[in-house]
Amino acid sequence: MSEQKKAFEHVIRERWCKGCNICVAFCPKQVLVLRNGKVHAAHPDQCIGCRMCELRCPDFAIEIREKGSAESLGRDASEVDYAIKPEAHQ
């Protein structure tokens, strides 16, 4: 049996990103790049879901979710207020 590769989505809060480049530097697969001073997922299909970018971001500007998982379901992104920190959401 061949196992299907897991896919991941990148939730990037551009207003929080200050372009420090930490997430880009820690990404082992070079998925992330800086564009116009903000982080961007240039190669999201290469993401292995290690979450190093998420863990190292000092401003909580990036979040990695597995596509099709329960955590990516639920509230629509348009319902989330990205002006407040993620831990404030219920």
Backbone as a printed PyTorch tensor [residue, N CA C, xyz], in Angstrom:
tensor([[[  0.8300,  -1.1920,   0.0000],
         [  0.0000,   0.0000,   0.0000],
         [  0.8700,   1.2500,   0.0000]],

        [[  0.5110,   2.1910,  -0.8410],
         [  1.2530,   3.4520,  -0.8370],
         [  0.5190,   4.4550,   0.0450]],

        [[  1.2880,   5.1090,   0.8740],
         [  0.7070,   6.0780,   1.7960],
         [  0.6890,   7.4480,   1.1260]],

        [[ -0.4500,   8.1200,   1.2200],
         [ -0.5800,   9.4370,   0.6210],
         [  0.1480,  10.4680,   1.4780]],

        [[  0.8750,  11.3630,   0.8100],
         [  1.6140,  12.4100,   1.5100],
         [  0.6430,  13.3860,   2.1510]],

        [[  0.9100,  13.7490,   3.4000],
         [  0.0720,  14.7230,   4.0920],
         [  0.3090,  16.1100,   3.4960]],

        [[ -0.7480,  16.8850,   3.4380],
         [ -0.6580,  18.2490,   2.9260],
         [ -0.9460,  19.2170,   4.0660]],

        [[ -0.2890,  20.3470,   4.0260],
         [ -0.4210,  21.3310,   5.0870],
         [ -0.7680,  22.6840,   4.5020]],

        [[ -1.5450,  23.4470,   5.2680],
         [ -1.8820,  24.8010,   4.8520],
         [ -1.2280,  25.7830,   5.8070]],

        [[ -0.8890,  26.9440,   5.2920],
         [ -0.2000,  27.9820,   6.0570],
         [ -1.1490,  29.1370,   6.2900]],

        [[ -1.4330,  29.4170,   7.5410],
         [ -2.2370,  30.5840,   7.9000],
         [ -1.2430,  31.6710,   8.2840]],

        [[ -1.1710,  32.7010,   7.4680],
         [ -0.2020,  33.7750,   7.6860],
         [ -0.9580,  35.0620,   7.9790]],

        [[ -0.6660,  35.6250,   9.1370],
         [ -1.2840,  36.8890,   9.5450],
         [ -0.3050,  38.0060,   9.1820]],

        [[ -0.4750,  38.5530,   7.9890],
         [  0.4770,  39.5340,   7.4730],
         [  0.5930,  40.7790,   8.3500]],

        [[ -0.5020,  41.1590,   8.9860],
         [ -0.4460,  42.3550,   9.8460],
         [  0.4780,  42.1490,  11.0300]],

        [[  0.6530,  40.9080,  11.4710],
         [  1.5150,  40.6180,  12.6170],
         [  2.9680,  40.4220,  12.2040]],

        [[  3.1850,  40.0550,  10.9470],
         [  4.5390,  39.7480,  10.4780],
         [  5.3630,  41.0230,  10.3520]],

        [[  6.5390,  41.0050,  10.9840],
         [  7.4350,  42.1650,  10.8900],
         [  8.6170,  41.8830,   9.9730]],

        [[  8.5970,  40.7390,   9.3020],
         [  9.6440,  40.4150,   8.3410],
         [ 10.9870,  40.1070,   8.9560]],

        [[ 10.9840,  39.4830,  10.1280],
         [ 12.2420,  39.2110,  10.8400],
         [ 13.0470,  38.0760,  10.2070]],

        [[ 12.4170,  37.2640,   9.3430],
         [ 13.0880,  36.1910,   8.6050],
         [ 13.3990,  34.9490,   9.4460]],

        [[ 12.9710,  34.8980,  10.6850],
         [ 13.2470,  33.7410,  11.5430],
         [ 12.5820,  32.4850,  11.0040]],

        [[ 11.3210,  32.5870,  10.6220],
         [ 10.5960,  31.4260,  10.1050],
         [ 11.2400,  30.8990,   8.8220]],

        [[ 11.6710,  31.8020,   7.9610],
         [ 12.3270,  31.4230,   6.7110],
         [ 13.6260,  30.6770,   7.0100]],

        [[ 14.3890,  31.1650,   7.9600],
         [ 15.6670,  30.5540,   8.3140],
         [ 15.5030,  29.1680,   8.9230]],

        [[ 14.4440,  28.9400,   9.6930],
         [ 14.2580,  27.6530,  10.3650],
         [ 13.5420,  26.6090,   9.5130]],

        [[ 12.9590,  26.9830,   8.3900],
         [ 12.2290,  26.0280,   7.5510],
         [ 13.2110,  25.0660,   6.8780]],

        [[ 13.1410,  23.7610,   7.2020],
         [ 14.1060,  22.8160,   6.6360],
         [ 13.8780,  22.5250,   5.1520]],

        [[ 12.7180,  22.8480,   4.6270],
         [ 12.3960,  22.5660,   3.2240],
         [ 12.3340,  23.8250,   2.3550]],

        [[ 12.7280,  24.9740,   2.8840],
         [ 12.7190,  26.2440,   2.1580],
         [ 11.3490,  26.5320,   1.5340]],

        [[ 10.2970,  26.2910,   2.3230],
         [  8.9300,  26.5450,   1.8840],
         [  8.6200,  28.0350,   1.9040]],

        [[  9.1750,  28.7240,   2.8820],
         [  8.8330,  30.1290,   3.1020],
         [  9.8600,  31.0770,   2.5010]],

        [[  9.3520,  32.2370,   2.0580],
         [ 10.2050,  33.3210,   1.5590],
         [  9.6170,  34.6380,   2.0460]],

        [[ 10.4220,  35.6870,   1.9930],
         [  9.9220,  37.0300,   2.2910],
         [  9.6090,  37.7280,   0.9790]],

        [[  8.4160,  38.2980,   0.9020],
         [  8.0060,  39.1010,  -0.2500],
         [  7.4950,  40.4210,   0.2710]],

        [[  8.0880,  41.4860,  -0.1920],
         [  7.7100,  42.8300,   0.2480],
         [  7.7390,  42.9560,   1.7660]],

        [[  8.7060,  42.2990,   2.3940],
         [  8.8880,  42.4080,   3.8340],
         [  7.9500,  41.5580,   4.6750]],

        [[  7.1960,  40.6500,   4.0500],
         [  6.2630,  39.7700,   4.7680],
         [  6.5110,  38.3250,   4.3480]],

        [[  6.2380,  37.3850,   5.2420],
         [  6.4360,  35.9730,   4.9370],
         [  5.3570,  35.4840,   3.9660]],

        [[  5.7700,  34.5710,   3.0960],
         [  4.8720,  33.9910,   2.0930],
         [  5.2700,  32.5320,   1.8980]],

        [[  4.2760,  31.6520,   1.7600],
         [  4.5390,  30.2360,   1.4990],
         [  4.7260,  30.0590,  -0.0060]],

        [[  5.9710,  30.0440,  -0.4620],
         [  6.2750,  29.9500,  -1.8820],
         [  6.1080,  28.5270,  -2.4120]],

        [[  6.3760,  27.5350,  -1.5690],
         [  6.3040,  26.1280,  -1.9840],
         [  5.5300,  25.3080,  -0.9460]],

        [[  4.2370,  25.5790,  -0.7540],
         [  3.4820,  24.8960,   0.3040],
         [  3.3910,  23.3800,   0.1290]],

        [[  3.5190,  22.9010,  -1.0920],
         [  3.4630,  21.4550,  -1.3390],
         [  4.6880,  20.7260,  -0.7960]],

        [[  5.7590,  21.4490,  -0.4990],
         [  6.9800,  20.8590,   0.0570],
         [  6.9690,  20.8000,   1.5810]],

        [[  5.9680,  21.4010,   2.2170],
         [  5.8930,  21.4690,   3.6790],
         [  5.7390,  20.0740,   4.2790]],

        [[  6.5350,  19.7840,   5.3110],
         [  6.4730,  18.4900,   5.9960],
         [  5.7270,  18.5810,   7.3240]],

        [[  5.2500,  19.7750,   7.6630],
         [  4.4650,  19.9420,   8.8820],
         [  5.2660,  19.9190,  10.1640]],

        [[  6.5310,  20.2750,  10.1160],
         [  7.3610,  20.2520,  11.3270],
         [  7.0080,  21.3930,  12.2850]],

        [[  6.3910,  22.4330,  11.7740],
         [  5.9370,  23.5980,  12.5410],
         [  7.0850,  24.4140,  13.1590]],

        [[  8.2810,  24.2610,  12.6270],
         [  9.3990,  25.0620,  13.1460],
         [  9.1300,  26.5470,  12.9520]],

        [[  8.5320,  26.9040,  11.8370],
         [  8.2250,  28.3140,  11.5810],
         [  7.2270,  28.8400,  12.6030]],

        [[  6.2120,  28.0450,  12.8800],
         [  5.1810,  28.4300,  13.8470],
         [  5.7680,  28.5640,  15.2500]],

        [[  6.6010,  27.6240,  15.6260],
         [  7.1860,  27.6230,  16.9690],
         [  8.1910,  28.7490,  17.1800]],

        [[  8.8970,  29.1380,  16.1330],
         [  9.9460,  30.1480,  16.2540],
         [  9.4640,  31.5790,  16.0230]],

        [[  8.2710,  31.7430,  15.4380],
         [  7.7860,  33.0930,  15.1470],
         [  7.5140,  33.8520,  16.4430]],

        [[  8.2060,  34.9750,  16.6680],
         [  8.0200,  35.7110,  17.9110],
         [  6.6940,  36.4780,  17.9760]],

        [[  6.0160,  36.6020,  16.8320],
         [  4.7840,  37.3950,  16.7830],
         [  3.5310,  36.5720,  16.5000]],

        [[  3.6300,  35.2380,  16.5330],
         [  2.4890,  34.3500,  16.2660],
         [  1.8480,  34.6600,  14.9120]],

        [[  2.6650,  35.0240,  13.9300],
         [  2.1490,  35.4450,  12.6230],
         [  1.8940,  34.2840,  11.6770]],

        [[  2.3440,  33.0810,  12.0220],
         [  2.1680,  31.9450,  11.1270],
         [  1.6590,  30.7380,  11.9020]],

        [[  0.7810,  29.9910,  11.2450],
         [  0.2090,  28.7880,  11.8420],
         [  0.1360,  27.7200,  10.7580]],

        [[  0.4960,  26.4910,  11.1000],
         [  0.4780,  25.3800,  10.1540],
         [ -0.6310,  24.4280,  10.5600]],

        [[ -1.4650,  24.0590,   9.5830],
         [ -2.5670,  23.1220,   9.8250],
         [ -2.5240,  22.0220,   8.7800]],

        [[ -2.8430,  20.8120,   9.2100],
         [ -2.9310,  19.7160,   8.2620],
         [ -4.2400,  19.8500,   7.4930]],

        [[ -4.1600,  19.7740,   6.1860],
         [ -5.3720,  19.8730,   5.3620],
         [ -6.2410,  18.6520,   5.6020]],

        [[ -7.5280,  18.8920,   5.7610],
         [ -8.4730,  17.8090,   5.9660],
         [ -8.5820,  17.3390,   7.4010]],

        [[ -7.8090,  17.9040,   8.3240],
         [ -7.9020,  17.4850,   9.7230],
         [ -9.0270,  18.2380,  10.4210]],

        [[ -9.3720,  17.7890,  11.6020],
         [-10.4510,  18.4180,  12.3690],
         [-10.1230,  19.8560,  12.7260]],

        [[ -8.8440,  20.1560,  12.9370],
         [ -8.4910,  21.5240,  13.3210],
         [ -8.6320,  22.5080,  12.1670]],

        [[ -8.5770,  22.0220,  10.9150],
         [ -8.7690,  22.9410,   9.7990],
         [-10.2500,  23.1230,   9.4830]],

        [[-11.0900,  22.2950,  10.0880],
         [-12.5280,  22.4440,   9.9350],
         [-13.0530,  23.3640,  11.0270]],

        [[-14.3090,  23.6490,  11.0060],
         [-14.8600,  24.5050,  12.0500],
         [-15.0900,  25.8970,  11.5320]],

        [[-14.6360,  26.8850,  12.2830],
         [-14.8800,  28.2670,  11.8950],
         [-14.1740,  28.6130,  10.5920]],

        [[-14.8520,  29.3830,   9.7980],
         [-14.2890,  29.8970,   8.5620],
         [-13.2840,  31.0000,   8.9010]],

        [[-12.2660,  31.1630,   8.0900],
         [-11.2450,  32.1820,   8.3510],
         [-11.8380,  33.5880,   8.3960]],

        [[-12.9350,  33.7960,   7.7020],
         [-13.5530,  35.1280,   7.7080],
         [-14.2080,  35.4480,   9.0440]],

        [[-14.4310,  34.4330,   9.8700],
         [-15.0520,  34.6270,  11.1770],
         [-14.0320,  34.8940,  12.2820]],

        [[-12.7550,  34.7350,  11.9940],
         [-11.7140,  34.8810,  12.9980],
         [-11.1900,  36.3130,  12.9740]],

        [[-11.0710,  36.8950,  14.1330],
         [-10.5110,  38.2430,  14.2560],
         [ -9.0060,  38.1180,  14.4350]],

        [[ -8.2570,  38.3750,  13.3930],
         [ -6.8130,  38.2220,  13.4340],
         [ -6.1130,  39.4020,  14.1070]],

        [[ -6.8800,  40.3420,  14.5960],
         [ -6.2980,  41.4670,  15.3180],
         [ -5.9330,  41.0850,  16.7480]],

        [[ -6.4790,  39.9590,  17.2350],
         [ -6.1490,  39.5050,  18.5880],
         [ -5.2830,  38.2510,  18.5120]],

        [[ -4.5370,  37.9950,  19.5380],
         [ -3.6360,  36.8410,  19.5670],
         [ -4.4100,  35.5310,  19.4820]],

        [[ -3.8160,  34.4630,  18.8970],
         [ -4.5170,  33.1970,  18.7140],
         [ -5.0110,  32.5660,  20.0020]],

        [[ -4.2660,  32.7230,  21.0890],
         [ -4.6780,  32.0920,  22.3520],
         [ -5.9390,  32.7220,  22.9420]],

        [[ -6.3530,  33.8670,  22.4430],
         [ -7.5590,  34.5250,  22.9430],
         [ -8.8250,  33.9320,  22.3100]],

        [[ -8.6640,  33.2140,  21.1960],
         [ -9.8110,  32.5880,  20.5340],
         [-10.2300,  31.3510,  21.3110]],

        [[-11.5100,  31.0810,  21.2880],
         [-12.0010,  29.8760,  21.9900],
         [-12.2760,  28.7730,  21.0310]]])
